Amino acid sequence: MTQPIHQPLLRVTLPALILCVGVSRLLVASESPPNIVFIFVDDQGYYDLGCYGATEVKTPRIDAMADEGIRFTDYYAAAPICSPSRAGLLTGCYPRRVGNHIWVHRADSASGIHPDELTIAELFQQNGYATACIGKWHLGFQEPFLPRNQGFGHYFGLLHNLDPVEVVYFGDKGVPLMRNDMVVKRPADPSELTKLYTDEAIAFMKKNVEKPFFLYLPHTMLHNPLGVSEGFKGTSRWGEYGDAIQELDHNVGRLFDSLERLGISDNTIVIYASDNGRGPGRSPEQKIRGRKLSTYEGGIRVPAIAWGPGLGLQKGKSSAAVVRAMDWYPSLATLAGIEIPEGPVIDGRDMSPLLKGDSAFVPAPGLDKSLNAKVPLRRRWDPPGEWEPLIERWEYNDAFFYHGSQGALAAVRWKNWKLYLNPSLQLYDLSKDPGESTLVRNGDVIRKLRGMAILFQEEMRLDARAAGQVTPRRADGKTEIPAEIIDRLHSKLDVTFARYGDRTLELDIYRPRDDWRSLPALVCIHGGGWSKGQKTHFRNVTQALAAKGFVTASIDYRLSGEAPFPAHIHDCKAAVRFLRANASNFGIDPEKIGAIGHSAGGHLAALLAMSAGVQELEGKGGNAEESSAIQAAISMGGQTDFLSERNREISSQKEIWQQFLGGSQAEKPQTYRIASPLVHVDQTDPPCWIITGENDDPSTLADQFRERLQTLDIQSGLTVIKDAPHAFLTTQVWFDEAIEVADTFFTKTLKQTRNDAPARKRDN
């Protein structure tokens, strides 16, 4: 479990320190956790800063950062293209491990970082940090993948790129500049972005000066189309690209000046890095070849600088250690005193000893030199006999695996050696030949690196995780359950649960795939039961709630045309008894069964909840030894008071009511009484929530019913779906709201012990 970072934590006892070889000082988490600012530049090539050899531009503020920090000469982005590179940085994983390794997320993308992944922003947020993403996102544009659903408390910038192949999705209005959910300007002006992002970053730092913050600042520049403000046009000797670099440098300086003015520079770590390369070197001394999208060094080896002299990071140093974008995740966590929780398999290594000068390289995990040193040991390691004597585990963890823009493994680097895999094995010594111009013959090294590539391919085959995936909503707005949700469910269809002579009733059962714990169950009761309807009409609700972690059963029951009331409630109770009797077969907790229904099914769900032990309503549907009592119910658009004056009038006019209940209210008062959930309410009844559409009949608000429950201190409440009619479940946006409310209610009543009301309630 992650320790709170607000208190100093003694991580190693003094006697252990005295006895432990190689540990030089007491490791105590800071009482004032460090701030983190991560400046992530788009498409900046390896040599394209003064401190990396550029002569066409002047970058005094970034050069000063390098003079006061540590500059990496062999630093690799996670990929040679935007979206995979960002996924690798934020998850600490090879993009392939998290399913985000192929090309980029365009504006119509239906995928992104899976919500189950623990991003570095979520890690810091969970440990008390204010978090912000300011700049270009490019990691999925459906709701689950947006910055504020991936750990960032604040967002400002462009969710999309300004590349012409993306801008076309926005028509004449252009790409919007966003602040959280609000459009600030449309279309965004590229020439304003660098300054606007920096302004927002400074405002965020000022707002959070009294608490630790994690600021991720992914600039839109230097991606084409370039944008340069008037004050920087023509200031470099490298055209618009050089001008944009100099404007970036100026705004990096503004950030440092703000840290100084706020008095927090000594407690802040600043990282500067590019997401991928741009182009090769421009002079005989600049040997790197290859461009963005390629796995030559120019496509993926990029500038990277770490600054934090006030926190013990090296000052004025250059490091040739091979480090990767994924390494920031565990390293920054360690510097913040945050232990990465058990479970997630990530590929990043804790390089904090290197950053602090305690080591010239990234220490092997087994040396346990830092808080998150052992995180790479979570990776699979079971090499077959051919490779076991040839490759050490620490060597494998130190290797860097190059993936191309289409996600395929292209090369592997270990120490100074780089082996290309396709179309043939080609070995280079990057320490002597960074331009990859001269092949090297070394059979032992080739075999070793080839073995690493084979082990890596097998590891990814077995352990790579899926990207988040959503199905875009239908153009007509109708409800549809995405295929990716259905694929995560196990189903057992047409299970017989009751028999009446030759008549059988069946149910369809769904549950989360590969989760065979005992889960709460929900009986799902379709509408239309007074005249027409069947269990398949309620399949969307059943599947959607199963995906939330319930066993769900959509049931058939006898319709009014074949059997009058109380046959319908007999069948509902038979379904409850069947599930309880077969709980062990279906992985159900028999003490936690709920019901949900719409329209006629909403009436039956409420009646089922209120009528436990009423013998006239039990019926002979089987499993008589089991209880039909349920522990929670939701009635959607259902009737709860059959004795009301409104229902007296309707029952005298509507043939469907007379068919269902054998006559009008005046003719069958006792039948209407026993069919009315309100009549049966007593102190032993379970919680019951009401959901209805704003444009439905007022009777579906169940005012008297809810008032009676609340008088008896039984949890109840009301959700009214704005603008919705009676048939709100057929429209996706209203359906989603109802499922959200249902999930919250059933989670709190069936999965948890506390008796809180769900979010979004609207009580009268």
C-alpha positions, -999 to +999 in steps of 0.1 A: +000+000+000+013+035-009+023+054+022+009+090+026+035+115+016+024+142+039+044+128+069+081+121+071+086+083+067+118+066+079+123+040+052+155+024+065+164+019+101+197+033+113+212-002+122+203-015+088+220+015+072+252+009+091+252-027+080+240-022+044+268-019+018+265+009-007+239+030+011+254+063+018+227+082+037+195+080+056+165+079+032+137+100+047+107+113+027+107+150+026+083+168+049+077+191+019+073+168-011+089+182-043+070+198-071+074+183-105+073+202-138+077+181-169+082+201-201+075+178-231+083+193-264+068+180-297+092+168-325+125+184-313+155+167-328+185+155-308+209+183-318+183+211-318+194+230-286+225+250-279+236+226-252+233+197-277+253+214-305+229+237-324+245+268-337+215+282-357+195+290-326+201+305-292+186+287-262+202+304-232+176+294-206+175+257-215+213+257-217+214+272-182+191+245-171+216+219-185+245+237-168+226+235-134+213+200-140+221+167-157+220+164-195+215+130-211+233+121-243+217+086-247+180+092-238+153+076-257+116+085-262+092+056-258+084+057-296+093+077-327+057+091-330+035+113-308+007+092-292+027+061-284+055+082-270+031+100-246+015+067-236+049+053-226+058+084-206+026+086-186+023+048-179+060+039-174+054+012-199+065+004-235+035+016-255+030-019-267+024-032-232-005-009-228-019-013-263-011+022-275+018+014-299+003+019-334+004+053-351-015+081-334-049+089-320-068+109-346-099+129-337-121+099-345-101+075-324-122+051-303-092+040-281-068+054-256-050+045-223-072+020-206-089+035-175-075+006-154-039+018-161-024+038-132-009+068-149+019+088-133-006+116-128-030+093-110-002+081-088+008+116-078-029+127-074-036+097-051-007+109-030-019+144-023-005+163-054-024+188-074-021+177-110-024+195-143-019+187-180-014+219-200-008+215-237-013+189-264-030+157-252-032+133-282-040+102-262-077+095-270-107+117-273-135+097-259-146+105-224-127+077-205-094+088-221-095+125-215-069+141-192-092+146-162-102+109-163-065+099-164-053+117-132-051+153-142-072+176-120-069+205-144-066+206-182-058+234-206-048+230-242-056+211-274-069+176-272-059+171-308-030+179-331-030+207-356-018+184-384-040+189-415-051+153-415-067+159-381-080+194-386-103+181-413-125+165-386-134+199-372-147+215-404-146+253-407-147+259-370-113+244-364-096+228-334-109+242-301-086+254-273-101+239-241-100+246-204-114+215-187-148+211-205-151+246-218-140+259-252-118+290-247-112+298-283-120+282-317-100+278-339-068+278-318-041+300-331-007+282-333+012+314-328-004+320-294+000+285-279+035+285-264+028+317-245-008+307-235+004+273-222+031+290-202+007+316-188-017+288-177+012+268-161+024+298-141-012+304-129-014+268-119+018+270-099+007+302-082-026+286-072-009+255-057+022+271-042+012+259-007+009+222-018+029+199-039+020+198-076+027+177-107+026+198-138+028+180-172+034+207-199+033+190-234+038+218-258+022+218-293+054+231-307+075+221-325+051+201-346+040+213-380+022+235-386+046+257-366+033+288-349+055+318-338+044+350-322+054+383-337+081+390-312+101+359-322+096+358-360+129+360-378+150+359-346+169+327-355+191+315-384+168+285-389+136+298-402+103+293-385+115+261-368+144+280-351+122+309-342+097+285-325+126+269-305+137+303-293+102+312-283+101+279-263+134+288-247+121+322-236+090+306-220+110+280-203+128+309-187+095+324-176+087+292-158+121+292-139+116+329-131+082+321-117+095+293-096+121+317-081+095+345-075+072+320-058+101+308-035+098+271-046+127+266-070+147+248-043+119+223-039+111+217-076+123+192-101+121+203-138+124+179-167+128+189-203+125+163-230+112+157-266+085+132-275+104+120-306+131+131-330+128+154-361+157+151-384+194+141-386+224+161-378+234+191-399+272+191-397+300+165-399+302+165-361+265+157-358+265+120-368+230+109-360+209+098-390+172+092-394+140+112-389+108+111-369+089+078-375+121+059-380+141+037-356+174+052-366+188+072-338+175+105-352+139+092-349+139+083-313+171+095-294+162+130-282+174+157-258+165+153-222+176+174-191+168+170-155+171+199-131+167+200-093+199+212-076+179+222-045+168+185-041+202+169-046+201+162-084+234+164-101+245+198-113+265+205-144+268+169-154+265+150-187+255+114-186+259+088-213+238+062-194+211+047-216+178+059-202+143+058-215+111+079-212+095+051-192+122+055-165+107+088-153+077+071-138+094+052-110+122+077-107+100+108-100+079+087-077+110+079-056+121+115-056+086+123-042+087+096-016+059+076-033+061+039-034+045+024-065+017+001-054+019-036-058+004-050-089+011-029-120+038-043-143+058-014-157+090-012-177+105+019-163+136+016-140+142+038-110+171+060-120+170+083-090+205+072-079+218+083-113+200+116-110+215+122-076+250+112-086+251+081-064+257+060-095+270+065-130+244+042-144+209+029-135+215+003-107+203-032-112+169-039-094+184-065-072+208-040-056+177-023-040+194+011-042+162+032-041+126+031-031+112+018-064+143-001-076+126-035-076+096-024-098+112-039-130+113-073-112+076-075-117+082-082-154+081-118-166+114-136-163+114-173-173+139-177-202+141-211-218+173-231-216+187-216-248+188-181-234+191-186-196+229-190-195+234-162-220+213-133-207+211-120-171+179-106-158+194-072-150+208-071-186+174-077-200+158-050-179+185-025-190+179-032-227+159-007-248+135-021-274+129+002-304+094+001-319+085+017-352+056+041-358+034+011-366+043-006-334+065-034-347+097-043-328+126-031-350+158-031-329+173-036-295+200-017-277+221-029-247+250-009-235+267+005-266+253-022-290+223-018-312+209-047-332+185-042-361+162-072-365+147-067-400+151-073-428+183-089-415+204-088-383+226-057-384+248-047-354+262-013-347+285+001-320+268+034-311+297+045-289+320+046-319+294+050-346+264+070-336+256+075-373+250+038-378+272+037-408+295+007-402+283-028-395+301-048-368+307-085-368+304-099-333+285-132-331+283-134-293+267-099-291+244-106-319+232-138-303+227-121-270+207-092-284+187-115-306+178-136-276+167-104-257+144-096-287+129-131-286+123-129-249+107-095-252+084-107-280+073-136-258+068-113-228+046-089-248+027-118-263+018-131-228+016-099-208+007-070-230-025-053-219-054-040-240-059-003-248-090+013-236-117+010-263-151+026-266-177+022-293-188+057-307-224+064-301-248+057-329-255+087-351-292+084-343-285+085-306-302+051-299-289+029-271-263+003-280-240-017-257-204-015-271-189-048-283-159-043-260-183-045-230-201-076-243-167-092-249-159-088-212-190-107-201-197-144-196-233-153-206-255-183-200-287-179-220-322-194-219-318-210-184-352-224-172-361-211-138-398-220-134-423-245-147-461-243-148-472-276-164-459-274-200-451-237-196-415-229-189-399-195-180-363-187-189-337-162-179-304-149-194-275-146-170-245-123-174-215-117-153-180-102-156-157-126-175-129-142-154-143-129-121-158-159-103-160-144-069-194-144-052-210-112-066-243-095-058-271-105-083-297-083-099-331-096-113-338-075-144-375-072-153-385-060-187-414-036-194-444-043-216-455-071-194-491-061-193-495-068-230-462-076-247-425-079-239-397-104-233-364-107-215-344-097-246-360-063-246-341-056-213-307-070-225-290-036-227-297-030-190-287-065-180-254-063-199-245-028-188-250-036-151-231-069-154-201-049-167-203-029-135-195-060-114-229-078-108-244-111-118-275-100-138-305-121-149-329-108-174-362-128-169-392-137-189-425-138-171-461-146-181-478-118-199-512-105-191-527-122-222-520-156-208-523-151-170-537-123-150-521-108-119-506-121-096-489-145-120-464-118-129-451-113-094-451-150-088-427-153-117-404-126-104-403-142-070-396-176-086-366-160-103-352-147-070-356-181-054-340-199-084-309-176-082-307-181-045-310-219-048-283-219-075-260-192-061-230-214-059-234-224-096-235-189-108-211-172-084-238-153-065-238-140-030-273-153-019-276-126+008-273-098-018-299-099-045-316-068-060-341-060-087-345-034-114-373-029-139-388-004-162-425+005-167-445-027-159-411-041-148-406-011-125-439-018-108-429-055-103-394-045-090-410-023-063-436-049-055-410-076-052-390-054-027-420-046-005-439-080-004-414-105+011-435-131+030-469-122+015-480-157+007-506-147-019-478-133-040-453-161-037-467-185-062-456-220-071-427-214-094-403-238-076-376-237-049-402-231-022-376-237+005-357-205-006-367-169+004-379-145-023-368-114-003-345-090-020-321-065-005-325-035-029-347-024-058-349+003-085-382+012-101-379+030-134-411+046-147-432+022-127-465+025-107-463+022-069-498+033-058-526+013-075-552+028-052-547+064-063-576+085-078-555+088-110-553+050-113-590+046-105-598+068-136-573+051-159-584+016-149-619+024-159-608+035-193-578+014-202-585-022-214-549-030-208-553-023-170-584-044-169-567-073-186-537-071-163-557-069-130-589-087-141-611-055-142-612-019-131-602-006-096-639-003-087-645-039-098-614-055-083-604-033-053-587-062-034-566-071-065-555-035-069-547-033-032-524-064-032-508-052-064-499-019-049-463-017-036-473+012-013-498-010+006-470-035+016-444-011+029-432-019+064-400-014+084-384-047+072-383-035+035-351-029+016-339+004+000-357+014-031-347+041-056-370+057-082-358+068-117-381+085-141-381+108-171-389+145-167-416+142-193-432+110-179-465+109-161-461+126-126-473+094-110-439+078-118-423+102-093-438+079-066-441+108-041-463+090-015-443+058-019-410+075-012-425+096+016-436+064+033-402+047+030-385+078+043-409+079+073-398+044+082-361+055+077-357+032+046-332+045+021-350+060-009-347+088-034-355+100-068-336+107-100-354+126-127-337+124-161-339+158-177-361+161-209-366+123-210-400+107-218-413+074-205-391+054-229-359+069-218-339+037-220-339+037-258-318+069-259-281+064-252-275+096-231-305+089-209-297+052-207-261+060-196-274+083-168-298+057-155-271+030-155-247+054-136-274+060-110-283+023-108-246+013-104-240+038-076-272+027-058-266-010-060-229-006-052-237+011-020-266-011-010-253-045-021-215-042-023-209-019+006-222-017+042-228+020+045-262+033+036-255+064+015-277+077-013-263+076-048-250+106-066-273+127-088-304+122-066-331+147-067-354+143-037-388+161-035 
